[in-house]
Amino acid sequence: GEHTVELAYRQPGVKLDYIRLIRDSSSVHRYESHYSEVFGERRWINIMLPSYYDKTDRRFPLMTFTHGWGDCVFRQDNDAFPHLDFNRIQERIAQDSVIFVFLDGKVIWFDNGNMSNYSPYNMIPLFDLYYEDYYPELLEYLDANYRTIPDRFHRAVMGQSMGGGMALRLGLRYPDLIAAVQPTCAGINHLLGLPERYIQYYTHEYIKNFHGTHIRLHETFDDYLNPPNKILYAAMEREKLENIAWSEIEGGHTIDIAGSTIGFDACFDFMLAAINDPLPAPERWHFAEFRSGFQVWDYNVTSDMERIGFL
């Protein structure tokens, strides 16, 4: 049949790799940008909506996905990861009525098509900002422009590799904003912080923040990050977190083996179940943070901490 293709403004250095035609029964893709006060520039996101989104007034739960190092919001896949089947994602969000948003960690691309060597999400201290500070701003944008259900009980975060590490970090940083955390083949230990103030960050040192949150670690047998993720899961078991799960399937540093969706489907099922049956907000809670101030659970904490350490 006939198709209309609309090419929107793209960031400098980002080339058009392909045009993908979507089945009539699929969801709606909306590549769009919005201005971020945190970054002081426009940021791109890929919003996937159920095909019937514009035919109803109902509100939808929100799932977000953070890509890994070397990937970007414009790209469906590359040779290394994550082997996502976008048609399957479209089927699931239409079947289960959710909004699925791909975030941009902003890998920098040069005009010659080569990628810079720095990590997205500020997981090495090269830039004077925290990527995580952008997440509440993004939620505010999505809640204002789409019919999300704007509360923590209807939000889940997912991510692959370095994006899996960011999903964990967002869950630890914002337990009052997120109901479920689903990292896949996650990079869990990083340098975090600003250039003049950074620490070696070990996720297991902060896991008490996860009380009241659903968490599931998804791994593959041959992933080089499998051992540290097992250590993290053992720490979660020792802490006796309320609802944790471990998954391990065949494959390398990917969510799925190419041609399969068993890994993604299991991750999606976990997030959906967590949204449909969220844990209550904890009556008593613990929160550890390496920064000198934070807001959480309606509290605003500031300090004059000068040395690198923990609050």
SULZIPE-V899370 format. One record per residue. N is the residue number from 1. PHI is phi in radians with two decimals (* if undefined). OMEGA is omega in whole degrees, -180 to 180 (999 if undefined). D_CENTER is the distance of its C-alpha to the mean C-alpha in Angstrom with 2 decimals. Layout:
((N | PHI | OMEGA | D_CENTER) (N | PHI | OMEGA | D_CENTER))
//
This chain:
((1 | * | 180 | 35.79) (2 | -1.58 | -180 | 35.11) (3 | -2.33 | 175 | 31.68) (4 | -1.87 | 180 | 30.72) (5 | -1.95 | 180 | 28.31) (6 | -1.94 | 178 | 27.05) (7 | -1.77 | -179 | 25.93) (8 | -1.64 | 176 | 24.13) (9 | -1.06 | 179 | 24.18) (10 | -2.08 | 179 | 21.83) (11 | -1.12 | 177 | 21.13) (12 | -0.98 | 178 | 24.01) (13 | 1.58 | 178 | 23.73) (14 | -1.66 | -176 | 21.41) (15 | -1.74 | 177 | 23.62) (16 | -1.49 | -177 | 23.74) (17 | -1.45 | -176 | 23.33) (18 | -2.90 | 170 | 24.21) (19 | -2.06 | -176 | 24.68) (20 | -1.89 | 176 | 23.56) (21 | -1.47 | -173 | 25.62) (22 | -1.90 | -180 | 24.00) (23 | -1.05 | -177 | 26.10) (24 | -1.05 | -176 | 27.62) (25 | -1.52 | -173 | 26.03) (26 | -1.45 | 178 | 22.44) (27 | -1.38 | -179 | 19.84) (28 | -1.85 | 173 | 19.84) (29 | -1.62 | 173 | 17.77) (30 | -2.28 | 170 | 17.71) (31 | -1.33 | -179 | 16.84) (32 | -2.64 | 178 | 17.44) (33 | -2.13 | 174 | 17.28) (34 | -2.53 | -178 | 17.80) (35 | -1.39 | 179 | 19.33) (36 | -1.86 | 175 | 17.41) (37 | -1.17 | -180 | 19.80) (38 | -1.11 | -177 | 17.61) (39 | -1.53 | -177 | 17.70) (40 | 1.22 | -180 | 21.01) (41 | -2.81 | 178 | 20.19) (42 | -1.44 | 177 | 18.66) (43 | -2.11 | -179 | 15.03) (44 | -1.69 | 174 | 14.24) (45 | -2.45 | 175 | 11.88) (46 | -2.02 | -177 | 12.56) (47 | -1.79 | 178 | 13.18) (48 | -1.89 | -177 | 14.48) (49 | -2.01 | 172 | 17.06) (50 | -1.01 | -177 | 19.58) (51 | -1.05 | -178 | 22.84) (52 | -1.70 | -176 | 24.67) (53 | -0.96 | -176 | 22.47) (54 | -1.39 | -179 | 25.34) (55 | -1.85 | -179 | 27.95) (56 | -2.48 | 176 | 26.94) (57 | -1.81 | -176 | 26.46) (58 | -1.22 | 176 | 24.20) (59 | -1.80 | -171 | 20.85) (60 | -2.28 | 170 | 17.67) (61 | -1.10 | -177 | 14.75) (62 | -2.10 | 171 | 11.29) (63 | -2.09 | 177 | 8.24) (64 | -2.11 | -178 | 5.14) (65 | -2.25 | 176 | 3.84) (66 | -1.87 | -176 | 3.52) (67 | -1.34 | -180 | 7.14) (68 | -1.57 | 179 | 9.61) (69 | -1.10 | 179 | 12.70) (70 | 1.58 | 178 | 15.12) (71 | -1.70 | 178 | 13.06) (72 | -2.78 | -174 | 12.40) (73 | -1.17 | -177 | 11.59) (74 | -1.45 | -168 | 15.23) (75 | -1.79 | 178 | 15.52) (76 | -1.33 | -175 | 15.45) (77 | -2.92 | 167 | 16.13) (78 | -2.48 | -172 | 18.18) (79 | -1.19 | -173 | 20.53) (80 | -1.63 | -172 | 18.31) (81 | -3.00 | 0 | 15.08) (82 | -1.77 | -177 | 13.26) (83 | 1.00 | 175 | 16.14) (84 | -1.48 | 175 | 14.40) (85 | -1.74 | -175 | 17.14) (86 | -1.15 | 177 | 16.40) (87 | -1.10 | 178 | 19.58) (88 | -1.19 | 176 | 18.46) (89 | -1.04 | 179 | 15.24) (90 | -1.05 | 179 | 17.71) (91 | -1.09 | -176 | 20.03) (92 | -1.20 | -177 | 17.68) (93 | -1.25 | 175 | 16.49) (94 | -1.28 | -179 | 20.19) (95 | -1.21 | -171 | 21.41) (96 | -1.91 | 171 | 19.23) (97 | 1.05 | 175 | 18.88) (98 | -2.34 | 170 | 15.27) (99 | -1.79 | -176 | 13.46) (100 | -2.11 | -173 | 10.52) (101 | -2.14 | 175 | 8.88) (102 | -1.60 | -179 | 7.73) (103 | -1.63 | -177 | 7.02) (104 | -2.05 | 174 | 9.47) (105 | -1.37 | 176 | 9.64) (106 | 0.99 | 163 | 13.29) (107 | -1.20 | -179 | 15.08) (108 | -1.51 | 178 | 18.69) (109 | -1.94 | 178 | 21.08) (110 | -1.49 | -177 | 24.81) (111 | -1.09 | 179 | 27.42) (112 | -1.43 | 178 | 28.67) (113 | 1.58 | 179 | 25.43) (114 | -1.49 | -178 | 24.51) (115 | -1.75 | 176 | 21.22) (116 | -1.21 | -173 | 21.40) (117 | -1.74 | 179 | 20.92) (118 | -1.61 | -177 | 18.60) (119 | -1.55 | 171 | 15.04) (120 | -1.26 | 176 | 12.19) (121 | 1.19 | 178 | 10.35) (122 | 0.96 | 178 | 13.89) (123 | -1.59 | 158 | 13.84) (124 | -2.32 | -168 | 17.49) (125 | -1.44 | 179 | 19.62) (126 | -2.01 | -173 | 20.82) (127 | -2.23 | -175 | 19.97) (128 | -1.50 | 177 | 21.11) (129 | -2.79 | 174 | 17.93) (130 | -1.93 | 179 | 14.82) (131 | -1.03 | -176 | 11.52) (132 | -1.07 | 178 | 10.38) (133 | -1.16 | 179 | 13.42) (134 | -1.34 | -171 | 12.05) (135 | -1.11 | 176 | 9.52) (136 | -1.05 | 177 | 12.65) (137 | -1.11 | 177 | 14.31) (138 | -1.12 | 178 | 11.84) (139 | -1.02 | 179 | 12.19) (140 | -1.07 | 179 | 15.88) (141 | -1.13 | -178 | 16.03) (142 | -1.14 | 180 | 14.52) (143 | -1.13 | -178 | 16.73) (144 | -1.41 | -172 | 19.66) (145 | -1.96 | 179 | 19.50) (146 | -2.36 | -177 | 18.33) (147 | -1.49 | 172 | 19.56) (148 | -1.40 | 168 | 16.64) (149 | -1.66 | -165 | 17.71) (150 | -1.46 | 174 | 17.07) (151 | -2.56 | -175 | 16.80) (152 | -1.10 | -174 | 14.65) (153 | -1.25 | -178 | 16.13) (154 | -2.15 | 177 | 14.60) (155 | -2.28 | 176 | 10.88) (156 | -2.40 | 178 | 8.34) (157 | -2.07 | 178 | 4.66) (158 | -2.33 | 178 | 4.34) (159 | -2.86 | -178 | 4.34) (160 | -1.99 | 174 | 7.88) (161 | 1.05 | 177 | 10.31) (162 | -1.08 | 174 | 9.63) (163 | -1.18 | 173 | 5.93) (164 | -1.16 | 174 | 6.65) (165 | -1.10 | 178 | 8.56) (166 | -1.22 | 176 | 6.27) (167 | -1.06 | 177 | 4.42) (168 | -1.09 | -179 | 8.21) (169 | -1.11 | 178 | 9.27) (170 | -1.10 | 178 | 7.72) (171 | -1.12 | 178 | 9.33) (172 | -1.25 | -177 | 12.37) (173 | -1.36 | -174 | 12.72) (174 | -2.24 | 177 | 12.42) (175 | -1.12 | 178 | 13.93) (176 | -1.50 | -179 | 15.87) (177 | -2.02 | -169 | 13.10) (178 | -2.29 | -179 | 10.92) (179 | -1.62 | -173 | 12.77) (180 | -2.53 | -179 | 10.77) (181 | -2.22 | -177 | 8.37) (182 | -2.27 | 174 | 8.21) (183 | -1.42 | 176 | 7.87) (184 | -2.26 | -178 | 10.10) (185 | 0.79 | -167 | 12.69) (186 | -1.34 | 164 | 10.89) (187 | -1.41 | -167 | 12.60) (188 | -1.82 | -178 | 13.36) (189 | -2.16 | -171 | 16.12) (190 | -2.55 | 159 | 16.20) (191 | -1.56 | -180 | 18.30) (192 | -2.24 | 175 | 16.75) (193 | 2.20 | 178 | 18.55) (194 | -1.55 | -177 | 20.92) (195 | -0.93 | -179 | 23.53) (196 | -1.58 | -177 | 26.27) (197 | -2.64 | -179 | 24.37) (198 | -2.39 | -179 | 21.97) (199 | -2.35 | 166 | 21.76) (200 | -1.37 | -170 | 20.94) (201 | -1.80 | 177 | 18.02) (202 | -1.95 | -174 | 18.19) (203 | -1.02 | -175 | 15.57) (204 | -1.13 | 180 | 18.41) (205 | -1.31 | -175 | 20.33) (206 | -2.03 | -167 | 18.03) (207 | -1.18 | 175 | 17.52) (208 | -1.08 | 176 | 19.99) (209 | -1.08 | -174 | 17.41) (210 | -1.42 | 179 | 15.83) (211 | -1.03 | -177 | 19.00) (212 | 1.63 | -178 | 18.51) (213 | -2.15 | 172 | 14.99) (214 | -1.35 | 180 | 14.49) (215 | -2.39 | 177 | 13.01) (216 | -2.41 | 177 | 13.35) (217 | -1.67 | 180 | 13.33) (218 | -1.90 | -177 | 13.74) (219 | -2.33 | 172 | 16.00) (220 | -2.12 | -174 | 18.73) (221 | -1.10 | -174 | 22.27) (222 | -1.74 | -180 | 22.60) (223 | -1.26 | 180 | 19.35) (224 | -1.18 | 178 | 20.45) (225 | -1.68 | 180 | 17.73) (226 | -1.04 | -178 | 19.09) (227 | -1.03 | 179 | 21.56) (228 | -1.13 | 177 | 19.43) (229 | -1.21 | 174 | 17.01) (230 | -1.15 | 177 | 20.25) (231 | -1.11 | 178 | 21.35) (232 | -1.08 | -178 | 18.26) (233 | -1.14 | 177 | 18.83) (234 | -1.08 | 178 | 22.51) (235 | -1.16 | 177 | 21.82) (236 | -1.13 | 177 | 19.89) (237 | -1.12 | 179 | 22.96) (238 | -1.11 | 179 | 25.32) (239 | -1.32 | -179 | 23.66) (240 | 1.01 | 174 | 24.10) (241 | -1.08 | -167 | 20.82) (242 | -1.19 | -175 | 21.39) (243 | -2.53 | 179 | 19.16) (244 | -2.16 | 180 | 17.68) (245 | -2.61 | 177 | 17.80) (246 | -2.19 | 178 | 18.02) (247 | -2.26 | -179 | 17.96) (248 | -2.53 | -179 | 19.62) (249 | -2.28 | 177 | 20.74) (250 | -1.15 | 175 | 22.63) (251 | 2.37 | 177 | 21.13) (252 | -1.78 | -176 | 20.05) (253 | -1.47 | -176 | 16.80) (254 | -2.50 | 173 | 15.26) (255 | -1.27 | -178 | 13.66) (256 | -2.42 | 164 | 17.06) (257 | -1.21 | -179 | 20.45) (258 | -0.93 | -179 | 21.22) (259 | 1.63 | -180 | 22.85) (260 | -2.09 | 175 | 21.29) (261 | -2.22 | -176 | 18.57) (262 | -1.10 | 180 | 19.32) (263 | -1.20 | -180 | 16.13) (264 | -1.08 | -178 | 13.82) (265 | -1.03 | 179 | 16.27) (266 | -1.14 | 178 | 16.26) (267 | -1.12 | 180 | 12.51) (268 | -1.09 | 179 | 12.85) (269 | -1.04 | 179 | 16.04) (270 | -1.10 | -179 | 14.63) (271 | -1.10 | -180 | 12.10) (272 | -1.11 | 179 | 15.02) (273 | -1.10 | 179 | 17.49) (274 | -1.16 | 178 | 15.66) (275 | -1.20 | -179 | 15.58) (276 | -1.31 | -180 | 19.19) (277 | -2.43 | -174 | 20.31) (278 | -1.22 | 173 | 18.31) (279 | -1.25 | 177 | 19.66) (280 | -1.19 | 174 | 21.78) (281 | -1.07 | -177 | 21.04) (282 | -1.14 | 178 | 22.92) (283 | -1.25 | 173 | 26.37) (284 | -2.11 | -174 | 26.40) (285 | -2.49 | 178 | 23.41) (286 | -2.11 | 178 | 22.79) (287 | -2.51 | 176 | 20.57) (288 | -1.97 | -176 | 20.72) (289 | -2.64 | -180 | 19.51) (290 | -1.57 | 180 | 20.56) (291 | -1.53 | -174 | 20.86) (292 | -1.47 | 176 | 24.16) (293 | -2.96 | 180 | 22.95) (294 | -2.90 | 171 | 20.29) (295 | -2.11 | 179 | 20.10) (296 | -2.79 | 177 | 19.14) (297 | 0.84 | 177 | 20.81) (298 | 1.19 | 173 | 23.09) (299 | -1.91 | 175 | 24.34) (300 | -2.08 | -175 | 24.53) (301 | -1.99 | 175 | 25.30) (302 | -2.24 | 179 | 26.82) (303 | -2.62 | 174 | 28.81) (304 | -1.80 | -178 | 30.99) (305 | -1.02 | -180 | 29.44) (306 | -1.82 | 179 | 30.37) (307 | -1.38 | 174 | 29.86) (308 | -1.19 | -178 | 26.53) (309 | -3.06 | -176 | 25.89) (310 | -2.26 | 164 | 24.30) (311 | -1.84 | 999 | 24.71))
//
